Amino acid sequence: MTPFTPQELRKGFSSFATGVTVITCQDADRNAHGITISSFNTVSLEPPLILWSLKKHSRLMPYFEVGHKQLIHVLERSQESMAMHFATVKENQFINIPHRIAASGLIQIEGCCAYFECETVSVHTGGDHHIIVAKVLNLQHAPDSQPLIFAHSKFMGLDF
């Protein structure tokens, strides 16, 4: 086989369509943070586990260590701008973002397809990323909603 570049690998990976999530968390001072992640995956029904990955050197990594909680938002088809907003880390991320404070104390963005409140149970190194395995503690979902999909480096929806 011919060697490939990281850019070629990324292009090949883009053939695999994924859902789009925003994951919210809190730092030690209870300040809210959010980040767009498309590496979300189910692991187990019993116990209820999911996984997702974050760049090893992300400044948000300390907020996702074992024992920390996060709220995973599965974005709805119309929330492409939300995905782009949280794709870059910035101050005051939740200004002009419709949200409420969930019972857990985490920020819950309004209008998403599903919500998974989780607690990190393990973190594994996988190349240039950390793989975060989390237990689902609570969930909500809107079964009639249309999820936002990312494939071939662009957003799209599914036609049912």
Phi and psi in radians as a Rosetta constraint file:
Dihedral C 1 N 2 CA 2 C 2 CIRCULARHARMONIC -1.408 0.35
Dihedral N 2 CA 2 C 2 N 3 CIRCULARHARMONIC 2.391 0.35
Dihedral C 2 N 3 CA 3 C 3 CIRCULARHARMONIC -1.065 0.35
Dihedral N 3 CA 3 C 3 N 4 CIRCULARHARMONIC 2.718 0.35
Dihedral C 3 N 4 CA 4 C 4 CIRCULARHARMONIC -2.251 0.35
Dihedral N 4 CA 4 C 4 N 5 CIRCULARHARMONIC 2.748 0.35
Dihedral C 4 N 5 CA 5 C 5 CIRCULARHARMONIC -1.578 0.35
Dihedral N 5 CA 5 C 5 N 6 CIRCULARHARMONIC 2.833 0.35
Dihedral C 5 N 6 CA 6 C 6 CIRCULARHARMONIC -1.003 0.35
Dihedral N 6 CA 6 C 6 N 7 CIRCULARHARMONIC -0.613 0.35
Dihedral C 6 N 7 CA 7 C 7 CIRCULARHARMONIC -1.152 0.35
Dihedral N 7 CA 7 C 7 N 8 CIRCULARHARMONIC -0.696 0.35
Dihedral C 7 N 8 CA 8 C 8 CIRCULARHARMONIC -1.161 0.35
Dihedral N 8 CA 8 C 8 N 9 CIRCULARHARMONIC -0.667 0.35
Dihedral C 8 N 9 CA 9 C 9 CIRCULARHARMONIC -1.112 0.35
Dihedral N 9 CA 9 C 9 N 10 CIRCULARHARMONIC -0.775 0.35
Dihedral C 9 N 10 CA 10 C 10 CIRCULARHARMONIC -1.036 0.35
Dihedral N 10 CA 10 C 10 N 11 CIRCULARHARMONIC -0.733 0.35
Dihedral C 10 N 11 CA 11 C 11 CIRCULARHARMONIC -1.107 0.35
Dihedral N 11 CA 11 C 11 N 12 CIRCULARHARMONIC -0.723 0.35
Dihedral C 11 N 12 CA 12 C 12 CIRCULARHARMONIC -1.113 0.35
Dihedral N 12 CA 12 C 12 N 13 CIRCULARHARMONIC -0.768 0.35
Dihedral C 12 N 13 CA 13 C 13 CIRCULARHARMONIC -1.048 0.35
Dihedral N 13 CA 13 C 13 N 14 CIRCULARHARMONIC -0.541 0.35
Dihedral C 13 N 14 CA 14 C 14 CIRCULARHARMONIC -1.168 0.35
Dihedral N 14 CA 14 C 14 N 15 CIRCULARHARMONIC -0.207 0.35
Dihedral C 14 N 15 CA 15 C 15 CIRCULARHARMONIC -1.264 0.35
Dihedral N 15 CA 15 C 15 N 16 CIRCULARHARMONIC -0.277 0.35
Dihedral C 15 N 16 CA 16 C 16 CIRCULARHARMONIC -1.621 0.35
Dihedral N 16 CA 16 C 16 N 17 CIRCULARHARMONIC 1.931 0.35
Dihedral C 16 N 17 CA 17 C 17 CIRCULARHARMONIC -1.231 0.35
Dihedral N 17 CA 17 C 17 N 18 CIRCULARHARMONIC 2.431 0.35
Dihedral C 17 N 18 CA 18 C 18 CIRCULARHARMONIC -2.311 0.35
Dihedral N 18 CA 18 C 18 N 19 CIRCULARHARMONIC 2.759 0.35
Dihedral C 18 N 19 CA 19 C 19 CIRCULARHARMONIC -1.309 0.35
Dihedral N 19 CA 19 C 19 N 20 CIRCULARHARMONIC 2.963 0.35
Dihedral C 19 N 20 CA 20 C 20 CIRCULARHARMONIC -2.137 0.35
Dihedral N 20 CA 20 C 20 N 21 CIRCULARHARMONIC 2.292 0.35
Dihedral C 20 N 21 CA 21 C 21 CIRCULARHARMONIC -2.179 0.35
Dihedral N 21 CA 21 C 21 N 22 CIRCULARHARMONIC 2.730 0.35
Dihedral C 21 N 22 CA 22 C 22 CIRCULARHARMONIC -2.069 0.35
Dihedral N 22 CA 22 C 22 N 23 CIRCULARHARMONIC 2.279 0.35
Dihedral C 22 N 23 CA 23 C 23 CIRCULARHARMONIC -1.951 0.35
Dihedral N 23 CA 23 C 23 N 24 CIRCULARHARMONIC 2.198 0.35
Dihedral C 23 N 24 CA 24 C 24 CIRCULARHARMONIC -1.887 0.35
Dihedral N 24 CA 24 C 24 N 25 CIRCULARHARMONIC 2.642 0.35
Dihedral C 24 N 25 CA 25 C 25 CIRCULARHARMONIC -2.667 0.35
Dihedral N 25 CA 25 C 25 N 26 CIRCULARHARMONIC 3.125 0.35
Dihedral C 25 N 26 CA 26 C 26 CIRCULARHARMONIC -2.260 0.35
Dihedral N 26 CA 26 C 26 N 27 CIRCULARHARMONIC 2.547 0.35
Dihedral C 26 N 27 CA 27 C 27 CIRCULARHARMONIC -1.518 0.35
Dihedral N 27 CA 27 C 27 N 28 CIRCULARHARMONIC -3.088 0.35
Dihedral C 27 N 28 CA 28 C 28 CIRCULARHARMONIC -1.075 0.35
Dihedral N 28 CA 28 C 28 N 29 CIRCULARHARMONIC -0.443 0.35
Dihedral C 28 N 29 CA 29 C 29 CIRCULARHARMONIC -1.614 0.35
Dihedral N 29 CA 29 C 29 N 30 CIRCULARHARMONIC 0.173 0.35
Dihedral C 29 N 30 CA 30 C 30 CIRCULARHARMONIC 1.182 0.35
Dihedral N 30 CA 30 C 30 N 31 CIRCULARHARMONIC 0.413 0.35
Dihedral C 30 N 31 CA 31 C 31 CIRCULARHARMONIC -1.404 0.35
Dihedral N 31 CA 31 C 31 N 32 CIRCULARHARMONIC 2.420 0.35
Dihedral C 31 N 32 CA 32 C 32 CIRCULARHARMONIC -1.489 0.35
Dihedral N 32 CA 32 C 32 N 33 CIRCULARHARMONIC 2.518 0.35
Dihedral C 32 N 33 CA 33 C 33 CIRCULARHARMONIC -2.400 0.35
Dihedral N 33 CA 33 C 33 N 34 CIRCULARHARMONIC 2.681 0.35
Dihedral C 33 N 34 CA 34 C 34 CIRCULARHARMONIC -2.503 0.35
Dihedral N 34 CA 34 C 34 N 35 CIRCULARHARMONIC 2.641 0.35
Dihedral C 34 N 35 CA 35 C 35 CIRCULARHARMONIC -2.601 0.35
Dihedral N 35 CA 35 C 35 N 36 CIRCULARHARMONIC 2.449 0.35
Dihedral C 35 N 36 CA 36 C 36 CIRCULARHARMONIC -1.406 0.35
Dihedral N 36 CA 36 C 36 N 37 CIRCULARHARMONIC 2.286 0.35
Dihedral C 36 N 37 CA 37 C 37 CIRCULARHARMONIC -2.379 0.35
Dihedral N 37 CA 37 C 37 N 38 CIRCULARHARMONIC 2.308 0.35
Dihedral C 37 N 38 CA 38 C 38 CIRCULARHARMONIC -1.967 0.35
Dihedral N 38 CA 38 C 38 N 39 CIRCULARHARMONIC 0.118 0.35
Dihedral C 38 N 39 CA 39 C 39 CIRCULARHARMONIC -1.650 0.35
Dihedral N 39 CA 39 C 39 N 40 CIRCULARHARMONIC 0.356 0.35
Dihedral C 39 N 40 CA 40 C 40 CIRCULARHARMONIC -1.211 0.35
Dihedral N 40 CA 40 C 40 N 41 CIRCULARHARMONIC 2.428 0.35
Dihedral C 40 N 41 CA 41 C 41 CIRCULARHARMONIC -2.676 0.35
Dihedral N 41 CA 41 C 41 N 42 CIRCULARHARMONIC 2.537 0.35
Dihedral C 41 N 42 CA 42 C 42 CIRCULARHARMONIC -1.389 0.35
Dihedral N 42 CA 42 C 42 N 43 CIRCULARHARMONIC 2.586 0.35
Dihedral C 42 N 43 CA 43 C 43 CIRCULARHARMONIC -2.071 0.35
Dihedral N 43 CA 43 C 43 N 44 CIRCULARHARMONIC -0.896 0.35
Dihedral C 43 N 44 CA 44 C 44 CIRCULARHARMONIC -2.661 0.35
Dihedral N 44 CA 44 C 44 N 45 CIRCULARHARMONIC 2.522 0.35
Dihedral C 44 N 45 CA 45 C 45 CIRCULARHARMONIC -1.513 0.35
Dihedral N 45 CA 45 C 45 N 46 CIRCULARHARMONIC -0.572 0.35
Dihedral C 45 N 46 CA 46 C 46 CIRCULARHARMONIC -2.384 0.35
Dihedral N 46 CA 46 C 46 N 47 CIRCULARHARMONIC 1.759 0.35
Dihedral C 46 N 47 CA 47 C 47 CIRCULARHARMONIC -1.279 0.35
Dihedral N 47 CA 47 C 47 N 48 CIRCULARHARMONIC 2.830 0.35
Dihedral C 47 N 48 CA 48 C 48 CIRCULARHARMONIC -1.311 0.35
Dihedral N 48 CA 48 C 48 N 49 CIRCULARHARMONIC 1.829 0.35
Dihedral C 48 N 49 CA 49 C 49 CIRCULARHARMONIC -2.200 0.35
Dihedral N 49 CA 49 C 49 N 50 CIRCULARHARMONIC 2.543 0.35
Dihedral C 49 N 50 CA 50 C 50 CIRCULARHARMONIC -2.246 0.35
Dihedral N 50 CA 50 C 50 N 51 CIRCULARHARMONIC 2.938 0.35
Dihedral C 50 N 51 CA 51 C 51 CIRCULARHARMONIC -2.460 0.35
Dihedral N 51 CA 51 C 51 N 52 CIRCULARHARMONIC 2.734 0.35
Dihedral C 51 N 52 CA 52 C 52 CIRCULARHARMONIC -2.742 0.35
Dihedral N 52 CA 52 C 52 N 53 CIRCULARHARMONIC 2.902 0.35
Dihedral C 52 N 53 CA 53 C 53 CIRCULARHARMONIC -2.259 0.35
Dihedral N 53 CA 53 C 53 N 54 CIRCULARHARMONIC 2.677 0.35
Dihedral C 53 N 54 CA 54 C 54 CIRCULARHARMONIC -2.414 0.35
Dihedral N 54 CA 54 C 54 N 55 CIRCULARHARMONIC 2.451 0.35
Dihedral C 54 N 55 CA 55 C 55 CIRCULARHARMONIC -0.892 0.35
Dihedral N 55 CA 55 C 55 N 56 CIRCULARHARMONIC 2.402 0.35
Dihedral C 55 N 56 CA 56 C 56 CIRCULARHARMONIC -0.945 0.35
Dihedral N 56 CA 56 C 56 N 57 CIRCULARHARMONIC -0.649 0.35
Dihedral C 56 N 57 CA 57 C 57 CIRCULARHARMONIC -1.718 0.35
Dihedral N 57 CA 57 C 57 N 58 CIRCULARHARMONIC 0.270 0.35
Dihedral C 57 N 58 CA 58 C 58 CIRCULARHARMONIC -1.110 0.35
Dihedral N 58 CA 58 C 58 N 59 CIRCULARHARMONIC 2.391 0.35
Dihedral C 58 N 59 CA 59 C 59 CIRCULARHARMONIC -1.188 0.35
Dihedral N 59 CA 59 C 59 N 60 CIRCULARHARMONIC -0.253 0.35
Dihedral C 59 N 60 CA 60 C 60 CIRCULARHARMONIC -1.495 0.35
Dihedral N 60 CA 60 C 60 N 61 CIRCULARHARMONIC -0.196 0.35
Dihedral C 60 N 61 CA 61 C 61 CIRCULARHARMONIC -0.916 0.35
Dihedral N 61 CA 61 C 61 N 62 CIRCULARHARMONIC -0.718 0.35
Dihedral C 61 N 62 CA 62 C 62 CIRCULARHARMONIC -1.025 0.35
Dihedral N 62 CA 62 C 62 N 63 CIRCULARHARMONIC -0.393 0.35
Dihedral C 62 N 63 CA 63 C 63 CIRCULARHARMONIC -1.496 0.35
Dihedral N 63 CA 63 C 63 N 64 CIRCULARHARMONIC -0.015 0.35
Dihedral C 63 N 64 CA 64 C 64 CIRCULARHARMONIC -2.095 0.35
Dihedral N 64 CA 64 C 64 N 65 CIRCULARHARMONIC 0.247 0.35
Dihedral C 64 N 65 CA 65 C 65 CIRCULARHARMONIC -1.142 0.35
Dihedral N 65 CA 65 C 65 N 66 CIRCULARHARMONIC 2.957 0.35
Dihedral C 65 N 66 CA 66 C 66 CIRCULARHARMONIC -0.922 0.35
Dihedral N 66 CA 66 C 66 N 67 CIRCULARHARMONIC 2.328 0.35
Dihedral C 66 N 67 CA 67 C 67 CIRCULARHARMONIC 1.623 0.35
Dihedral N 67 CA 67 C 67 N 68 CIRCULARHARMONIC -0.239 0.35
Dihedral C 67 N 68 CA 68 C 68 CIRCULARHARMONIC -1.487 0.35
Dihedral N 68 CA 68 C 68 N 69 CIRCULARHARMONIC 2.570 0.35
Dihedral C 68 N 69 CA 69 C 69 CIRCULARHARMONIC -1.739 0.35
Dihedral N 69 CA 69 C 69 N 70 CIRCULARHARMONIC 2.668 0.35
Dihedral C 69 N 70 CA 70 C 70 CIRCULARHARMONIC -2.551 0.35
Dihedral N 70 CA 70 C 70 N 71 CIRCULARHARMONIC 2.732 0.35
Dihedral C 70 N 71 CA 71 C 71 CIRCULARHARMONIC -2.075 0.35
Dihedral N 71 CA 71 C 71 N 72 CIRCULARHARMONIC 2.047 0.35
Dihedral C 71 N 72 CA 72 C 72 CIRCULARHARMONIC -1.684 0.35
Dihedral N 72 CA 72 C 72 N 73 CIRCULARHARMONIC 2.174 0.35
Dihedral C 72 N 73 CA 73 C 73 CIRCULARHARMONIC -1.888 0.35
Dihedral N 73 CA 73 C 73 N 74 CIRCULARHARMONIC 2.075 0.35
Dihedral C 73 N 74 CA 74 C 74 CIRCULARHARMONIC -1.494 0.35
Dihedral N 74 CA 74 C 74 N 75 CIRCULARHARMONIC 2.004 0.35
Dihedral C 74 N 75 CA 75 C 75 CIRCULARHARMONIC -1.257 0.35
Dihedral N 75 CA 75 C 75 N 76 CIRCULARHARMONIC 2.570 0.35
Dihedral C 75 N 76 CA 76 C 76 CIRCULARHARMONIC -1.514 0.35
Dihedral N 76 CA 76 C 76 N 77 CIRCULARHARMONIC 2.700 0.35
Dihedral C 76 N 77 CA 77 C 77 CIRCULARHARMONIC -0.870 0.35
Dihedral N 77 CA 77 C 77 N 78 CIRCULARHARMONIC -0.601 0.35
Dihedral C 77 N 78 CA 78 C 78 CIRCULARHARMONIC -1.427 0.35
Dihedral N 78 CA 78 C 78 N 79 CIRCULARHARMONIC 0.002 0.35
Dihedral C 78 N 79 CA 79 C 79 CIRCULARHARMONIC -1.749 0.35
Dihedral N 79 CA 79 C 79 N 80 CIRCULARHARMONIC 0.537 0.35
Dihedral C 79 N 80 CA 80 C 80 CIRCULARHARMONIC -1.003 0.35
Dihedral N 80 CA 80 C 80 N 81 CIRCULARHARMONIC -0.726 0.35
Dihedral C 80 N 81 CA 81 C 81 CIRCULARHARMONIC -1.127 0.35
Dihedral N 81 CA 81 C 81 N 82 CIRCULARHARMONIC -0.560 0.35
Dihedral C 81 N 82 CA 82 C 82 CIRCULARHARMONIC -1.128 0.35
Dihedral N 82 CA 82 C 82 N 83 CIRCULARHARMONIC -0.761 0.35
Dihedral C 82 N 83 CA 83 C 83 CIRCULARHARMONIC -1.035 0.35
Dihedral N 83 CA 83 C 83 N 84 CIRCULARHARMONIC -0.776 0.35
Dihedral C 83 N 84 CA 84 C 84 CIRCULARHARMONIC -1.186 0.35
Dihedral N 84 CA 84 C 84 N 85 CIRCULARHARMONIC -0.668 0.35
Dihedral C 84 N 85 CA 85 C 85 CIRCULARHARMONIC -1.031 0.35
Dihedral N 85 CA 85 C 85 N 86 CIRCULARHARMONIC -0.781 0.35
Dihedral C 85 N 86 CA 86 C 86 CIRCULARHARMONIC -1.562 0.35
Dihedral N 86 CA 86 C 86 N 87 CIRCULARHARMONIC 0.025 0.35
Dihedral C 86 N 87 CA 87 C 87 CIRCULARHARMONIC -1.268 0.35
Dihedral N 87 CA 87 C 87 N 88 CIRCULARHARMONIC -0.349 0.35
Dihedral C 87 N 88 CA 88 C 88 CIRCULARHARMONIC -2.113 0.35
Dihedral N 88 CA 88 C 88 N 89 CIRCULARHARMONIC 2.406 0.35
Dihedral C 88 N 89 CA 89 C 89 CIRCULARHARMONIC -1.340 0.35
Dihedral N 89 CA 89 C 89 N 90 CIRCULARHARMONIC 2.278 0.35
Dihedral C 89 N 90 CA 90 C 90 CIRCULARHARMONIC -2.589 0.35
Dihedral N 90 CA 90 C 90 N 91 CIRCULARHARMONIC 2.873 0.35
Dihedral C 90 N 91 CA 91 C 91 CIRCULARHARMONIC -1.300 0.35
Dihedral N 91 CA 91 C 91 N 92 CIRCULARHARMONIC 2.680 0.35
Dihedral C 91 N 92 CA 92 C 92 CIRCULARHARMONIC 0.865 0.35
Dihedral N 92 CA 92 C 92 N 93 CIRCULARHARMONIC 0.867 0.35
Dihedral C 92 N 93 CA 93 C 93 CIRCULARHARMONIC -1.080 0.35
Dihedral N 93 CA 93 C 93 N 94 CIRCULARHARMONIC -0.430 0.35
Dihedral C 93 N 94 CA 94 C 94 CIRCULARHARMONIC -1.706 0.35
Dihedral N 94 CA 94 C 94 N 95 CIRCULARHARMONIC 0.057 0.35
Dihedral C 94 N 95 CA 95 C 95 CIRCULARHARMONIC -1.169 0.35
Dihedral N 95 CA 95 C 95 N 96 CIRCULARHARMONIC 2.308 0.35
Dihedral C 95 N 96 CA 96 C 96 CIRCULARHARMONIC 1.185 0.35
Dihedral N 96 CA 96 C 96 N 97 CIRCULARHARMONIC 0.249 0.35
Dihedral C 96 N 97 CA 97 C 97 CIRCULARHARMONIC -1.879 0.35
Dihedral N 97 CA 97 C 97 N 98 CIRCULARHARMONIC 2.080 0.35
Dihedral C 97 N 98 CA 98 C 98 CIRCULARHARMONIC -1.121 0.35
Dihedral N 98 CA 98 C 98 N 99 CIRCULARHARMONIC 2.095 0.35
Dihedral C 98 N 99 CA 99 C 99 CIRCULARHARMONIC -2.725 0.35
Dihedral N 99 CA 99 C 99 N 100 CIRCULARHARMONIC 2.980 0.35
Dihedral C 99 N 100 CA 100 C 100 CIRCULARHARMONIC -2.487 0.35
Dihedral N 100 CA 100 C 100 N 101 CIRCULARHARMONIC 2.969 0.35
Dihedral C 100 N 101 CA 101 C 101 CIRCULARHARMONIC -1.642 0.35
Dihedral N 101 CA 101 C 101 N 102 CIRCULARHARMONIC 2.108 0.35
Dihedral C 101 N 102 CA 102 C 102 CIRCULARHARMONIC -1.275 0.35
Dihedral N 102 CA 102 C 102 N 103 CIRCULARHARMONIC 2.906 0.35
Dihedral C 102 N 103 CA 103 C 103 CIRCULARHARMONIC -0.969 0.35
Dihedral N 103 CA 103 C 103 N 104 CIRCULARHARMONIC -0.509 0.35
Dihedral C 103 N 104 CA 104 C 104 CIRCULARHARMONIC -1.284 0.35
Dihedral N 104 CA 104 C 104 N 105 CIRCULARHARMONIC -0.221 0.35
Dihedral C 104 N 105 CA 105 C 105 CIRCULARHARMONIC 1.641 0.35
Dihedral N 105 CA 105 C 105 N 106 CIRCULARHARMONIC -0.154 0.35
Dihedral C 105 N 106 CA 106 C 106 CIRCULARHARMONIC -1.425 0.35
Dihedral N 106 CA 106 C 106 N 107 CIRCULARHARMONIC 2.681 0.35
Dihedral C 106 N 107 CA 107 C 107 CIRCULARHARMONIC -1.233 0.35
Dihedral N 107 CA 107 C 107 N 108 CIRCULARHARMONIC 2.312 0.35
Dihedral C 107 N 108 CA 108 C 108 CIRCULARHARMONIC -2.085 0.35
Dihedral N 108 CA 108 C 108 N 109 CIRCULARHARMONIC 1.996 0.35
Dihedral C 108 N 109 CA 109 C 109 CIRCULARHARMONIC -1.302 0.35
Dihedral N 109 CA 109 C 109 N 110 CIRCULARHARMONIC 2.369 0.35
Dihedral C 109 N 110 CA 110 C 110 CIRCULARHARMONIC -1.358 0.35
Dihedral N 110 CA 110 C 110 N 111 CIRCULARHARMONIC 2.647 0.35
Dihedral C 110 N 111 CA 111 C 111 CIRCULARHARMONIC 1.466 0.35
Dihedral N 111 CA 111 C 111 N 112 CIRCULARHARMONIC 0.260 0.35
Dihedral C 111 N 112 CA 112 C 112 CIRCULARHARMONIC -1.494 0.35
Dihedral N 112 CA 112 C 112 N 113 CIRCULARHARMONIC 2.851 0.35
Dihedral C 112 N 113 CA 113 C 113 CIRCULARHARMONIC -1.252 0.35
Dihedral N 113 CA 113 C 113 N 114 CIRCULARHARMONIC -0.657 0.35
Dihedral C 113 N 114 CA 114 C 114 CIRCULARHARMONIC -2.729 0.35
Dihedral N 114 CA 114 C 114 N 115 CIRCULARHARMONIC 2.737 0.35
Dihedral C 114 N 115 CA 115 C 115 CIRCULARHARMONIC -2.333 0.35
Dihedral N 115 CA 115 C 115 N 116 CIRCULARHARMONIC 2.330 0.35
Dihedral C 115 N 116 CA 116 C 116 CIRCULARHARMONIC -2.209 0.35
Dihedral N 116 CA 116 C 116 N 117 CIRCULARHARMONIC 1.906 0.35
Dihedral C 116 N 117 CA 117 C 117 CIRCULARHARMONIC -1.463 0.35
Dihedral N 117 CA 117 C 117 N 118 CIRCULARHARMONIC 2.198 0.35
Dihedral C 117 N 118 CA 118 C 118 CIRCULARHARMONIC -2.337 0.35
Dihedral N 118 CA 118 C 118 N 119 CIRCULARHARMONIC 2.852 0.35
Dihedral C 118 N 119 CA 119 C 119 CIRCULARHARMONIC -2.267 0.35
Dihedral N 119 CA 119 C 119 N 120 CIRCULARHARMONIC 2.271 0.35
Dihedral C 119 N 120 CA 120 C 120 CIRCULARHARMONIC -1.116 0.35
Dihedral N 120 CA 120 C 120 N 121 CIRCULARHARMONIC 2.256 0.35
Dihedral C 120 N 121 CA 121 C 121 CIRCULARHARMONIC -1.924 0.35
Dihedral N 121 CA 121 C 121 N 122 CIRCULARHARMONIC -0.382 0.35
Dihedral C 121 N 122 CA 122 C 122 CIRCULARHARMONIC -2.816 0.35
Dihedral N 122 CA 122 C 122 N 123 CIRCULARHARMONIC 2.692 0.35
Dihedral C 122 N 123 CA 123 C 123 CIRCULARHARMONIC -2.286 0.35
Dihedral N 123 CA 123 C 123 N 124 CIRCULARHARMONIC 2.258 0.35
Dihedral C 123 N 124 CA 124 C 124 CIRCULARHARMONIC -2.150 0.35
Dihedral N 124 CA 124 C 124 N 125 CIRCULARHARMONIC 2.540 0.35
Dihedral C 124 N 125 CA 125 C 125 CIRCULARHARMONIC -1.474 0.35
Dihedral N 125 CA 125 C 125 N 126 CIRCULARHARMONIC 2.307 0.35
Dihedral C 125 N 126 CA 126 C 126 CIRCULARHARMONIC -2.386 0.35
Dihedral N 126 CA 126 C 126 N 127 CIRCULARHARMONIC 1.538 0.35
Dihedral C 126 N 127 CA 127 C 127 CIRCULARHARMONIC 1.140 0.35
Dihedral N 127 CA 127 C 127 N 128 CIRCULARHARMONIC -2.160 0.35
Dihedral C 127 N 128 CA 128 C 128 CIRCULARHARMONIC -1.593 0.35
Dihedral N 128 CA 128 C 128 N 129 CIRCULARHARMONIC 0.229 0.35
Dihedral C 128 N 129 CA 129 C 129 CIRCULARHARMONIC -2.246 0.35
Dihedral N 129 CA 129 C 129 N 130 CIRCULARHARMONIC 2.827 0.35
Dihedral C 129 N 130 CA 130 C 130 CIRCULARHARMONIC -1.805 0.35
Dihedral N 130 CA 130 C 130 N 131 CIRCULARHARMONIC 2.373 0.35
Dihedral C 130 N 131 CA 131 C 131 CIRCULARHARMONIC -1.718 0.35
Dihedral N 131 CA 131 C 131 N 132 CIRCULARHARMONIC 2.072 0.35
Dihedral C 131 N 132 CA 132 C 132 CIRCULARHARMONIC -1.802 0.35
Dihedral N 132 CA 132 C 132 N 133 CIRCULARHARMONIC 2.106 0.35
Dihedral C 132 N 133 CA 133 C 133 CIRCULARHARMONIC -1.819 0.35
Dihedral N 133 CA 133 C 133 N 134 CIRCULARHARMONIC 2.220 0.35
Dihedral C 133 N 134 CA 134 C 134 CIRCULARHARMONIC -2.315 0.35
Dihedral N 134 CA 134 C 134 N 135 CIRCULARHARMONIC 2.548 0.35
Dihedral C 134 N 135 CA 135 C 135 CIRCULARHARMONIC -1.568 0.35
Dihedral N 135 CA 135 C 135 N 136 CIRCULARHARMONIC 2.300 0.35
Dihedral C 135 N 136 CA 136 C 136 CIRCULARHARMONIC -1.358 0.35
Dihedral N 136 CA 136 C 136 N 137 CIRCULARHARMONIC 2.128 0.35
Dihedral C 136 N 137 CA 137 C 137 CIRCULARHARMONIC -1.725 0.35
Dihedral N 137 CA 137 C 137 N 138 CIRCULARHARMONIC -0.510 0.35
Dihedral C 137 N 138 CA 138 C 138 CIRCULARHARMONIC -2.748 0.35
Dihedral N 138 CA 138 C 138 N 139 CIRCULARHARMONIC 2.666 0.35
Dihedral C 138 N 139 CA 139 C 139 CIRCULARHARMONIC -2.603 0.35
Dihedral N 139 CA 139 C 139 N 140 CIRCULARHARMONIC 2.720 0.35
Dihedral C 139 N 140 CA 140 C 140 CIRCULARHARMONIC -2.447 0.35
Dihedral N 140 CA 140 C 140 N 141 CIRCULARHARMONIC 2.591 0.35
Dihedral C 140 N 141 CA 141 C 141 CIRCULARHARMONIC -2.699 0.35
Dihedral N 141 CA 141 C 141 N 142 CIRCULARHARMONIC 2.676 0.35
Dihedral C 141 N 142 CA 142 C 142 CIRCULARHARMONIC -1.951 0.35
Dihedral N 142 CA 142 C 142 N 143 CIRCULARHARMONIC 1.681 0.35
Dihedral C 142 N 143 CA 143 C 143 CIRCULARHARMONIC -1.054 0.35
Dihedral N 143 CA 143 C 143 N 144 CIRCULARHARMONIC -0.377 0.35
Dihedral C 143 N 144 CA 144 C 144 CIRCULARHARMONIC -1.642 0.35
Dihedral N 144 CA 144 C 144 N 145 CIRCULARHARMONIC 0.033 0.35
Dihedral C 144 N 145 CA 145 C 145 CIRCULARHARMONIC -1.377 0.35
Dihedral N 145 CA 145 C 145 N 146 CIRCULARHARMONIC 2.798 0.35
Dihedral C 145 N 146 CA 146 C 146 CIRCULARHARMONIC -1.882 0.35
Dihedral N 146 CA 146 C 146 N 147 CIRCULARHARMONIC 2.077 0.35
Dihedral C 146 N 147 CA 147 C 147 CIRCULARHARMONIC -1.308 0.35
Dihedral N 147 CA 147 C 147 N 148 CIRCULARHARMONIC 2.641 0.35
Dihedral C 147 N 148 CA 148 C 148 CIRCULARHARMONIC -1.421 0.35
Dihedral N 148 CA 148 C 148 N 149 CIRCULARHARMONIC 2.331 0.35
Dihedral C 148 N 149 CA 149 C 149 CIRCULARHARMONIC -2.068 0.35
Dihedral N 149 CA 149 C 149 N 150 CIRCULARHARMONIC 2.535 0.35
Dihedral C 149 N 150 CA 150 C 150 CIRCULARHARMONIC -2.165 0.35
Dihedral N 150 CA 150 C 150 N 151 CIRCULARHARMONIC 2.129 0.35
Dihedral C 150 N 151 CA 151 C 151 CIRCULARHARMONIC -2.709 0.35
Dihedral N 151 CA 151 C 151 N 152 CIRCULARHARMONIC 2.628 0.35
Dihedral C 151 N 152 CA 152 C 152 CIRCULARHARMONIC 0.900 0.35
Dihedral N 152 CA 152 C 152 N 153 CIRCULARHARMONIC 0.656 0.35
Dihedral C 152 N 153 CA 153 C 153 CIRCULARHARMONIC 1.088 0.35
Dihedral N 153 CA 153 C 153 N 154 CIRCULARHARMONIC 0.491 0.35
Dihedral C 153 N 154 CA 154 C 154 CIRCULARHARMONIC -2.583 0.35
Dihedral N 154 CA 154 C 154 N 155 CIRCULARHARMONIC 2.792 0.35
Dihedral C 154 N 155 CA 155 C 155 CIRCULARHARMONIC -1.498 0.35
Dihedral N 155 CA 155 C 155 N 156 CIRCULARHARMONIC 2.608 0.35
Dihedral C 155 N 156 CA 156 C 156 CIRCULARHARMONIC -2.782 0.35
Dihedral N 156 CA 156 C 156 N 157 CIRCULARHARMONIC 3.094 0.35
Dihedral C 156 N 157 CA 157 C 157 CIRCULARHARMONIC -2.197 0.35
Dihedral N 157 CA 157 C 157 N 158 CIRCULARHARMONIC 3.050 0.35
Dihedral C 157 N 158 CA 158 C 158 CIRCULARHARMONIC -1.803 0.35
Dihedral N 158 CA 158 C 158 N 159 CIRCULARHARMONIC 2.482 0.35
Dihedral C 158 N 159 CA 159 C 159 CIRCULARHARMONIC -1.754 0.35
Dihedral N 159 CA 159 C 159 N 160 CIRCULARHARMONIC 2.068 0.35
